[in-house]
Amino acid sequence: MLLASQWQTSDCLISSDPIDLAAASSLGDKLWAQHGPRILRKFETIDGKLRNSVLYIEWMEAKRVFEARQASAHRTNIVRSPSRSPSRPADTQTGTGTVTTTEKKQILLRAKKRREVQAKPPCKTDIYKARHKEFKAAIGLYWQSKNPGVDMPWAGPEGKALEMWLRASPNCTIEQFTGYLRNRFKSDANHTERPSVWIHHITSYASEPLNKFKQPQSLNGGNGNGAHRADQYESRADRNVREAIELLDREEAEAGSGGDRGTRSIR
């Protein structure tokens, strides 16, 4: 959210005031006080304001492209202007500021192609790439919140896992996905695992945080009942095994004391 706010400013800078940052990040005062210092590590101070240097580079490139297109459109408008009255025919003009008929046709053709590209709606591939990039950025924020100073591992397995999940959940919004990450943030999970390990089951955290047994924390009541139930289950399983072993020992003892082995084996 802060990067989006920075992109939309005229100088690619945002306010450094904590109240403004809490509102712009959509975290609120309480969460900003907790996570703000980690987030601000990605920004540098410029004349009392904040700027993310990586985004600034992208912003400058976008500005350069915009200004170049604007200048090209201005030149096209000059060529099309009916008020333009050259002293000589366009085919024979030479020197600075003159345009031949061939050049004029090329300019008009390029302008037409640009209008067609701008009017064309984005294709599925463009939409998918933008969505993939947005969801990856959300995972990156979650990772840095739990592992500050540690690079998030992201390679082929992570990209493929996120791609498969996005294809399986085409209607999931970035807001819903961020909610899943918040619940995992509060869960008893291994937060240093590679994202490829847990991306495919991120919807397990859709309703609330989970305990270490992958059960909703609300079932525990905050007093570890889930762990107690698991211990009871394990003790019951061990007891069943022990009783089976004792039964076999008694049968072996009876057989050794003169019992009929053939009868025992049939039994």
C-alpha positions as CSV (number, residue, x, y, z in Angstrom):
1,M,0.0,0.0,0.0
2,L,2.9,2.4,0.7
3,L,4.5,1.6,-2.6
4,A,1.2,2.3,-4.4
5,S,0.9,5.6,-2.6
6,Q,4.5,6.5,-3.5
7,W,3.9,5.6,-7.2
8,Q,0.9,8.0,-7.4
9,T,2.8,11.1,-6.1
10,S,4.3,13.7,-8.4
11,D,7.8,13.3,-6.9
12,C,7.7,9.6,-5.9
13,L,7.9,10.5,-2.2
14,I,5.5,9.8,0.7
15,S,5.1,11.5,4.1
16,S,7.3,10.2,6.9
17,D,4.6,11.1,9.6
18,P,3.7,7.9,11.5
19,I,0.0,8.8,11.5
20,D,0.0,9.3,7.7
21,L,1.9,6.0,7.3
22,A,-0.5,4.1,9.5
23,A,-3.4,5.3,7.4
24,A,-1.7,4.8,4.0
25,S,-0.6,1.3,4.9
26,S,-4.1,0.3,6.0
27,L,-2.6,-1.2,9.2
28,G,-3.9,1.3,11.7
29,D,-2.0,2.9,14.6
30,K,-1.7,-0.3,16.6
31,L,-0.4,-2.6,13.9
32,W,1.8,0.1,12.4
33,A,3.5,0.6,15.8
34,Q,4.3,-3.1,15.8
35,H,5.3,-3.7,12.2
36,G,6.2,-0.1,11.0
37,P,10.0,-0.3,11.9
38,R,10.5,-3.4,9.8
39,I,8.6,-1.9,6.8
40,L,10.6,1.4,7.0
41,R,13.8,-0.6,6.5
42,K,12.8,-0.7,2.8
43,F,12.6,3.1,2.5
44,E,15.2,5.9,2.6
45,T,14.7,9.4,3.8
46,I,14.8,12.2,1.1
47,D,14.2,15.8,2.2
48,G,12.2,14.7,5.2
49,K,10.1,12.3,3.2
50,L,10.3,8.5,2.4
51,R,11.2,6.8,-0.9
52,N,11.7,3.1,-1.9
53,S,14.7,3.2,-4.2
54,V,13.7,0.1,-6.3
55,L,10.3,1.6,-7.0
56,Y,11.8,5.0,-7.7
57,I,13.9,3.4,-10.6
58,E,10.7,1.8,-12.1
59,W,8.9,5.1,-11.6
60,M,11.5,7.1,-13.4
61,E,11.5,4.7,-16.3
62,A,7.7,4.9,-16.6
63,K,7.9,8.7,-16.5
64,R,10.5,8.6,-19.3
65,V,8.3,6.4,-21.5
66,F,5.3,8.7,-20.8
67,E,7.1,11.8,-21.7
68,A,8.5,10.2,-24.9
69,R,5.0,9.2,-25.9
70,Q,3.7,12.6,-25.1
71,A,6.3,14.3,-27.2
72,S,5.6,11.9,-30.1
73,A,1.8,12.6,-29.8
74,H,2.6,16.3,-29.9
75,R,4.6,15.9,-33.1
76,T,1.8,13.9,-34.6
77,N,-0.7,16.7,-33.8
78,I,1.5,19.3,-35.4
79,V,1.6,17.2,-38.6
80,R,-2.2,16.8,-38.6
81,S,-2.9,20.4,-37.8
82,P,-4.8,22.1,-40.7
83,S,-3.2,25.4,-39.8
84,R,0.2,24.2,-40.9
85,S,1.1,25.8,-44.2
86,P,4.6,25.0,-45.4
87,S,6.2,27.4,-47.8
88,R,7.0,24.4,-50.1
89,P,5.3,21.1,-50.9
90,A,6.0,18.5,-48.2
91,D,7.6,16.1,-50.7
92,T,10.4,18.6,-51.4
93,Q,11.0,20.2,-48.0
94,T,14.3,19.6,-46.4
95,G,16.0,20.8,-43.2
96,T,15.0,21.0,-39.6
97,G,11.3,21.1,-38.8
98,T,10.1,19.7,-42.1
99,V,8.3,16.3,-42.7
100,T,8.0,14.5,-46.0
101,T,4.8,12.8,-47.2
102,T,6.3,9.4,-46.5
103,E,7.4,10.4,-43.0
104,K,4.0,11.8,-42.4
105,K,2.3,8.5,-43.4
106,Q,4.7,6.6,-41.1
107,I,3.9,8.9,-38.2
108,L,0.1,8.5,-38.7
109,L,0.5,4.7,-39.0
110,R,2.4,4.5,-35.7
111,A,-0.1,6.7,-34.0
112,K,-2.9,4.5,-35.3
113,K,-1.2,1.4,-33.9
114,R,-0.7,3.0,-30.5
115,R,-4.4,3.9,-30.3
116,E,-5.3,0.3,-31.2
117,V,-3.0,-1.1,-28.5
118,Q,-4.3,1.3,-25.9
119,A,-7.9,0.5,-26.8
120,K,-7.3,-3.2,-26.7
121,P,-8.3,-4.8,-23.3
122,P,-5.6,-6.7,-21.5
123,C,-5.3,-10.4,-22.4
124,K,-5.5,-13.2,-20.0
125,T,-1.7,-13.6,-19.9
126,D,-1.3,-9.9,-18.9
127,I,-3.9,-10.3,-16.2
128,Y,-2.4,-13.5,-14.9
129,K,1.1,-12.0,-14.8
130,A,-0.1,-8.9,-12.9
131,R,-2.0,-11.1,-10.4
132,H,1.0,-13.4,-9.9
133,K,3.2,-10.5,-9.2
134,E,0.8,-9.0,-6.7
135,F,0.3,-12.2,-4.7
136,K,4.1,-12.8,-4.7
137,A,4.6,-9.3,-3.2
138,A,2.1,-10.1,-0.4
139,I,4.0,-13.3,0.4
140,G,7.2,-11.3,0.4
141,L,5.8,-8.9,3.0
142,Y,4.7,-11.8,5.2
143,W,8.1,-13.4,4.9
144,Q,10.0,-10.2,5.9
145,S,7.7,-9.7,8.8
146,K,8.6,-13.1,10.3
147,N,12.2,-13.3,9.0
148,P,13.6,-9.8,8.9
149,G,17.0,-9.6,7.2
150,V,16.6,-13.1,5.6
151,D,16.1,-13.3,1.9
152,M,13.0,-15.2,0.9
153,P,13.8,-18.3,-1.2
154,W,12.0,-17.9,-4.5
155,A,12.8,-20.1,-7.4
156,G,11.0,-22.5,-9.7
157,P,9.1,-24.5,-7.0
158,E,7.7,-21.4,-5.5
159,G,6.6,-19.9,-8.8
160,K,5.0,-23.1,-9.9
161,A,3.2,-23.6,-6.5
162,L,1.8,-20.1,-6.6
163,E,0.8,-20.5,-10.3
164,M,-1.1,-23.7,-9.5
165,W,-2.8,-22.2,-6.5
166,L,-3.9,-19.1,-8.5
167,R,-5.3,-21.3,-11.3
168,A,-7.2,-23.3,-8.7
169,S,-8.5,-20.1,-6.9
170,P,-9.3,-17.7,-9.8
171,N,-11.8,-15.7,-7.8
172,C,-9.7,-15.2,-4.7
173,T,-8.9,-11.5,-4.2
174,I,-5.6,-10.1,-2.9
175,E,-7.5,-8.9,0.2
176,Q,-8.7,-12.5,1.0
177,F,-5.2,-13.8,0.3
178,T,-3.7,-11.2,2.7
179,G,-6.2,-12.4,5.3
180,Y,-4.9,-16.0,4.9
181,L,-1.3,-14.8,5.4
182,R,-2.3,-12.8,8.5
183,N,-3.9,-15.9,10.1
184,R,-0.8,-18.0,9.2
185,F,1.3,-15.2,10.8
186,K,-0.6,-15.8,14.1
187,S,-0.5,-19.6,13.8
188,D,1.9,-22.1,15.4
189,A,3.7,-22.8,12.1
190,N,7.3,-23.0,10.9
191,H,7.6,-19.5,9.4
192,T,11.0,-20.2,8.0
193,E,9.7,-22.9,5.6
194,R,10.1,-22.2,1.9
195,P,6.9,-20.8,0.5
196,S,6.6,-23.7,-1.9
197,V,6.0,-26.0,1.1
198,W,2.9,-24.2,2.3
199,I,1.4,-22.2,-0.6
200,H,-0.7,-25.0,-1.8
201,H,-2.6,-25.3,1.5
202,I,-2.7,-21.6,2.4
203,T,-6.6,-21.7,2.4
204,S,-6.3,-23.8,5.6
205,Y,-5.9,-20.5,7.3
206,A,-9.0,-18.9,5.7
207,S,-11.1,-18.8,8.9
208,E,-8.6,-18.4,11.7
209,P,-5.1,-19.2,13.0
210,L,-4.2,-22.8,13.6
211,N,-2.3,-24.5,16.4
212,K,0.7,-26.9,15.9
213,F,-1.7,-29.8,15.3
214,K,-3.3,-27.9,12.3
215,Q,-6.5,-27.3,14.4
216,P,-8.2,-24.0,14.8
217,Q,-6.8,-22.2,17.9
218,S,-10.4,-21.5,19.1
219,L,-10.8,-25.2,19.8
220,N,-8.0,-25.0,22.3
221,G,-9.5,-22.1,24.3
222,G,-6.0,-20.9,24.7
223,N,-5.1,-23.6,27.3
224,G,-3.5,-26.3,25.2
225,N,-6.5,-28.7,25.1
226,G,-5.6,-29.7,21.6
227,A,-2.2,-31.0,22.8
228,H,-3.9,-32.8,25.8
229,R,-6.2,-34.6,23.4
230,A,-3.4,-35.6,21.2
231,D,-1.5,-37.0,24.2
232,Q,-4.5,-39.0,25.3
233,Y,-4.8,-40.4,21.8
234,E,-1.2,-41.4,21.7
235,S,-1.4,-43.0,25.2
236,R,-4.4,-45.0,24.2
237,A,-2.6,-46.3,21.1
238,D,0.4,-47.3,23.1
239,R,-1.8,-49.0,25.6
240,N,-3.5,-51.1,22.9
241,V,-0.1,-52.2,21.6
242,R,1.1,-53.1,25.1
243,E,-2.1,-55.2,25.8
244,A,-1.6,-57.1,22.5
245,I,2.0,-57.9,23.4
246,E,1.0,-59.1,26.9
247,L,-1.7,-61.3,25.4
248,L,0.9,-62.9,23.1
249,D,3.3,-63.4,26.0
250,R,0.6,-65.2,28.0
251,E,-0.2,-67.5,25.1
252,E,3.5,-68.3,24.6
253,A,3.8,-69.0,28.3
254,E,0.7,-71.4,28.2
255,A,2.1,-73.1,25.1
256,G,5.5,-73.6,26.9
257,S,3.9,-75.1,30.0
258,G,2.6,-78.1,28.0
259,G,-0.4,-76.6,26.1
260,D,-1.3,-78.0,22.8
261,R,0.7,-76.0,20.2
262,G,-1.5,-77.2,17.4
263,T,-4.6,-76.1,19.2
264,R,-3.0,-72.8,20.0
265,S,-2.1,-72.1,16.4
266,I,-5.6,-72.9,15.2
267,R,-7.0,-70.8,18.0
